[in-house]
């Protein structure tokens, strides 16, 4: 039995897994059949507005990553035309076709008032820049910019996120609090990696914040 990878942040907690076999949708715990991939600080690349120090947009205290961003902030690189962000990119664990099934797991928290923001990504795709974006609009967690609502009333509470990406099958599964909320096509094979934090999208609020930690 081959285990699939879950990414797990040990020093700065969160999780990535890789699979040995893929459990059926009937299984409540989405990490069944996956094995933990340990991470340390060298795997966590912080992207923030290029003209401010990290501490002005990111904090890590008592196992909780706190990210915040403003719509008027600069991009993460002086020559980039992308929207402002404060995100962690998981590095040195990029994957593509033929490298198995990968899973991201973490507990997210979004304070009330945050809206128009992406809080987690599966980056890379042959038909678009990303395979998955989890966004927040007016207290609802949505799949990318579609009207597909994954979970309502997420403000001011911790919620469990499991995102499973099978590149070869071009399939993405999203579990929220252990419940399968989406099982659909991806964006094609590319070099993929996971990101989490805050990344400004359309109709954004004046300040956007998310927090992430490892499971209980």
Order of alpha helices (4+ residues) and beta strands (2+ residues): beta-beta-beta-beta-beta-beta-beta-beta-beta-beta-beta-beta-beta-beta-beta-beta-beta
